[in-house]
Amino acid sequence: MRQAAPVCYDSRVSRPSDRAVLSSSPGVSPERAAGAAGALLSPDSRSAIDALITLLGCETKTSNLAIVRSRLLELGAEALPLLDRVRVPGDGGRAAGVAREIRRRLLAAEWDRWASGPDADLETGALLIDRFGDPLSDSAAVRRRLDDLAFELGRRLGRRPTVDAAIPMLRSYLFEEVGLRGNTDAYEDPENSYLSIVLERKLGIPVSLSVVLLLIAKRLRLPIVGIGMPGHFMVRYGARASGPYLDAFGGGKVLTGKECANWLCASGFEFDPRMLQPVGSRYIVARMLRNLIAVFAKRGAASDAETLGRYLKSALASPPSYKPSSGSAAEESGAV
């Protein structure tokens, strides 16, 4: 191998998702725990990783480069803080590529834990999809944004709002004031499915915008449920099949159950009352995945589509203790 060149460090601090946290804290991802691990690296370990990263940038022999890359991948989260901060002349993006692969592996492990659990939480699942789009996305910041939206809406609603009071206030605040809306100009943009970007741009597709409503409603204990109609995802306020239903993609438009049935028939579906039954978190996350798989397949991004296909398979491989929230006929329907 060639002699190692000096390692050049970036003076910028690490991104928020890699800051030090206690690895024993509940709900802490392996990657976030890596920040603490990186801060506690011994001088010998740090020097060893430095050397590997330097060789990654300057090595020209393919077999040697493969060994260096394999070793860094084995180190995993431990190597991330140094990979993120280093600049090696002539690196050609190798360090960033290894860091990206490490994060994908960590994410896959987190996904498997989420999918194998008896209570697959919607928010966690949506945030894992978000981190697929941007491995450095700060999930804590997304949760805080949802907290803020829920707090302000709850302040306006007051305690125990009636449906007649809640629906107009919810529509006024989230769709008129905050400005959530359907992305009709770039419907197949994958960023429409990533929660952090949906909240930042206030643009999304039916299921991602509905997820925002569901997560806010959960914080306020509002009786809003997801309705996985074929061809169009909506939410419903309350348990009655007659509605009201809210079309998040349509600016919070309110529909009755009869109007939903008419829409389905007009769209070429043979209406079945089960199409208006609530669906659970696992189904909603699977629907988000199907959307992205279709987008990436259409764009020729086979690797991304295959990775998400594995996520979908594990999401649908329910553990023995898991029971679907409904037998909706929409379970195997397509996107949105």
ChimeraX attribute file (.defattr): number of C-alpha atoms within 10 A of each C-alpha:
attribute: neighborCount
match mode: 1-to-1
recipient: residues
	/A:1	10
	/A:2	9
	/A:3	9
	/A:4	16
	/A:5	15
	/A:6	13
	/A:7	16
	/A:8	13
	/A:9	13
	/A:10	13
	/A:11	8
	/A:12	8
	/A:13	11
	/A:14	16
	/A:15	14
	/A:16	15
	/A:17	20
	/A:18	22
	/A:19	17
	/A:20	19
	/A:21	18
	/A:22	13
	/A:23	17
	/A:24	8
	/A:25	9
	/A:26	7
	/A:27	8
	/A:28	12
	/A:29	16
	/A:30	19
	/A:31	27
	/A:32	19
	/A:33	21
	/A:34	24
	/A:35	25
	/A:36	18
	/A:37	21
	/A:38	20
	/A:39	15
	/A:40	13
	/A:41	14
	/A:42	11
	/A:43	9
	/A:44	9
	/A:45	14
	/A:46	17
	/A:47	12
	/A:48	12
	/A:49	22
	/A:50	20
	/A:51	16
	/A:52	21
	/A:53	27
	/A:54	25
	/A:55	24
	/A:56	26
	/A:57	21
	/A:58	20
	/A:59	21
	/A:60	12
	/A:61	10
	/A:62	9
	/A:63	9
	/A:64	14
	/A:65	18
	/A:66	13
	/A:67	13
	/A:68	20
	/A:69	19
	/A:70	13
	/A:71	14
	/A:72	23
	/A:73	19
	/A:74	12
	/A:75	13
	/A:76	20
	/A:77	25
	/A:78	26
	/A:79	27
	/A:80	27
	/A:81	23
	/A:82	21
	/A:83	24
	/A:84	20
	/A:85	17
	/A:86	19
	/A:87	20
	/A:88	21
	/A:89	13
	/A:90	11
	/A:91	17
	/A:92	12
	/A:93	13
	/A:94	17
	/A:95	24
	/A:96	17
	/A:97	13
	/A:98	22
	/A:99	23
	/A:100	18
	/A:101	15
	/A:102	23
	/A:103	23
	/A:104	16
	/A:105	15
	/A:106	17
	/A:107	20
	/A:108	18
	/A:109	14
	/A:110	17
	/A:111	20
	/A:112	14
	/A:113	12
	/A:114	20
	/A:115	23
	/A:116	18
	/A:117	15
	/A:118	13
	/A:119	14
	/A:120	20
	/A:121	15
	/A:122	19
	/A:123	19
	/A:124	18
	/A:125	21
	/A:126	25
	/A:127	20
	/A:128	23
	/A:129	23
	/A:130	23
	/A:131	19
	/A:132	19
	/A:133	18
	/A:134	16
	/A:135	20
	/A:136	16
	/A:137	21
	/A:138	18
	/A:139	20
	/A:140	12
	/A:141	13
	/A:142	18
	/A:143	17
	/A:144	11
	/A:145	16
	/A:146	19
	/A:147	16
	/A:148	13
	/A:149	19
	/A:150	20
	/A:151	15
	/A:152	11
	/A:153	20
	/A:154	22
	/A:155	10
	/A:156	14
	/A:157	17
	/A:158	10
	/A:159	9
	/A:160	12
	/A:161	14
	/A:162	9
	/A:163	14
	/A:164	9
	/A:165	12
	/A:166	19
	/A:167	19
	/A:168	12
	/A:169	18
	/A:170	18
	/A:171	20
	/A:172	16
	/A:173	16
	/A:174	21
	/A:175	19
	/A:176	14
	/A:177	9
	/A:178	13
	/A:179	16
	/A:180	25
	/A:181	22
	/A:182	23
	/A:183	19
	/A:184	12
	/A:185	7
	/A:186	13
	/A:187	16
	/A:188	19
	/A:189	14
	/A:190	17
	/A:191	20
	/A:192	27
	/A:193	27
	/A:194	23
	/A:195	29
	/A:196	25
	/A:197	18
	/A:198	22
	/A:199	20
	/A:200	11
	/A:201	15
	/A:202	19
	/A:203	24
	/A:204	30
	/A:205	29
	/A:206	26
	/A:207	28
	/A:208	27
	/A:209	29
	/A:210	26
	/A:211	26
	/A:212	22
	/A:213	24
	/A:214	22
	/A:215	19
	/A:216	22
	/A:217	20
	/A:218	15
	/A:219	14
	/A:220	17
	/A:221	12
	/A:222	18
	/A:223	13
	/A:224	22
	/A:225	24
	/A:226	25
	/A:227	25
	/A:228	30
	/A:229	29
	/A:230	21
	/A:231	14
	/A:232	19
	/A:233	25
	/A:234	27
	/A:235	29
	/A:236	27
	/A:237	19
	/A:238	15
	/A:239	13
	/A:240	12
	/A:241	17
	/A:242	15
	/A:243	19
	/A:244	20
	/A:245	27
	/A:246	25
	/A:247	21
	/A:248	28
	/A:249	25
	/A:250	18
	/A:251	18
	/A:252	26
	/A:253	14
	/A:254	18
	/A:255	16
	/A:256	15
	/A:257	17
	/A:258	12
	/A:259	14
	/A:260	21
	/A:261	19
	/A:262	13
	/A:263	14
	/A:264	19
	/A:265	13
	/A:266	11
	/A:267	11
	/A:268	8
	/A:269	14
	/A:270	10
	/A:271	18
	/A:272	15
	/A:273	11
	/A:274	17
	/A:275	22
	/A:276	27
	/A:277	22
	/A:278	22
	/A:279	22
	/A:280	18
	/A:281	22
	/A:282	22
	/A:283	24
	/A:284	24
	/A:285	26
	/A:286	24
	/A:287	23
	/A:288	24
	/A:289	22
	/A:290	20
	/A:291	19
	/A:292	26
	/A:293	23
	/A:294	16
	/A:295	18
	/A:296	20
	/A:297	14
	/A:298	12
	/A:299	11
	/A:300	11
	/A:301	12
	/A:302	13
	/A:303	11
	/A:304	16
	/A:305	21
	/A:306	14
	/A:307	14
	/A:308	21
	/A:309	17
	/A:310	13
	/A:311	20
	/A:312	22
	/A:313	12
	/A:314	18
	/A:315	23
	/A:316	14
	/A:317	12
	/A:318	17
	/A:319	14
	/A:320	9
	/A:321	9
	/A:322	14
	/A:323	12
	/A:324	13
	/A:325	13
	/A:326	13
	/A:327	13
	/A:328	22
	/A:329	17
	/A:330	20
	/A:331	19
	/A:332	12
	/A:333	16
	/A:334	15
	/A:335	22
	/A:336	23
